[in-house]
Amino acid sequence: MSDERSETVELAYIGRALHRLTNEVASLRDDMNVLTAMVLRVDNTVTRVLDELRAMHTQYARLAERVRVLEDHNPPPKSA
C-alpha cells in the first residue's frame, strides 16, 4: 500500500535538520537578547525623561512663586 522508500528517513537527514533547527534557535536567542536590550534602553530613557520633566515642573513652580512675590510687592500701575 505504501511505498517503503518514502517511509525511510536517513540519519544524516535528521542530523542536518537538527543542525538547522539549532542554528535557528541560536539566531532567535540572539534576536531576543538584542530586542530585550533595546526595550530596557527605551525604558531607562523614558524614566530619565520623566525625572527631567518633574524637575522642570518644580523649577517652573519655583519661578512662578518668585514672580508672584514680585508682583505682590510691585503691583502694576493702574490705568487711567
C-alpha positions as CSV (number, residue, x, y, z in Angstrom):
1,M,0.0,0.0,0.0
2,S,2.7,2.5,0.9
3,D,6.0,2.9,-0.8
4,E,8.7,1.7,1.5
5,R,11.1,4.3,0.1
6,S,9.0,7.3,1.2
7,E,8.9,5.9,4.8
8,T,12.7,5.6,5.1
9,V,14.4,8.6,6.7
10,E,18.2,8.7,6.8
11,L,20.0,9.6,9.9
12,A,22.1,12.2,8.0
13,Y,18.9,14.0,7.0
14,I,17.8,14.1,10.7
15,G,21.2,15.4,11.7
16,R,21.1,18.2,9.1
17,A,17.6,19.1,10.2
18,L,18.6,19.2,13.8
19,H,21.6,21.3,12.9
20,R,19.4,23.8,11.0
21,L,17.0,24.0,14.0
22,T,19.8,24.5,16.4
23,N,21.1,27.4,14.3
24,E,17.7,28.9,14.0
25,V,17.1,28.7,17.8
26,A,20.5,30.4,18.4
27,S,19.6,33.1,16.0
28,L,16.3,33.7,17.7
29,R,18.0,33.8,21.0
30,D,20.4,36.5,19.8
31,D,17.5,38.4,18.3
32,M,15.7,38.2,21.7
33,N,18.7,39.5,23.5
34,V,19.0,42.4,21.2
35,L,15.3,43.3,21.5
36,T,15.4,43.0,25.3
37,A,18.4,45.4,25.4
38,M,16.5,47.8,23.2
39,V,13.4,47.7,25.4
40,L,15.5,48.2,28.5
41,R,17.3,51.2,27.0
42,V,13.9,52.8,25.9
43,D,12.5,52.1,29.4
44,N,15.5,53.8,31.0
45,T,15.2,56.7,28.6
46,V,11.5,57.2,29.5
47,T,12.4,57.1,33.2
48,R,15.1,59.7,32.8
49,V,12.7,61.9,30.7
50,L,10.1,61.6,33.4
51,D,12.6,62.6,36.0
52,E,13.7,65.6,33.9
53,L,10.0,66.6,33.4
54,R,9.4,66.5,37.1
55,A,12.5,68.6,37.8
56,M,11.4,71.2,35.2
57,H,7.9,71.3,36.7
58,T,9.5,72.0,40.1
59,Q,11.7,74.7,38.6
60,Y,8.8,76.3,36.9
61,A,6.7,76.3,40.1
62,R,9.6,77.9,42.0
63,L,9.9,80.6,39.3
64,A,6.2,81.2,39.3
65,E,6.2,81.7,43.0
66,R,9.1,84.2,42.7
67,V,7.1,86.1,40.1
68,R,4.1,86.1,42.4
69,V,6.1,87.6,45.2
70,L,7.5,90.3,42.9
71,E,4.0,91.2,41.6
72,D,2.7,91.4,45.2
73,H,5.5,93.9,46.2
74,N,5.3,95.9,43.0
75,P,1.7,95.9,41.7
76,P,1.2,97.1,38.1
77,P,0.2,100.7,37.8
78,K,-3.5,101.4,37.4
79,S,-4.5,102.6,34.0
80,A,-6.5,105.9,33.9
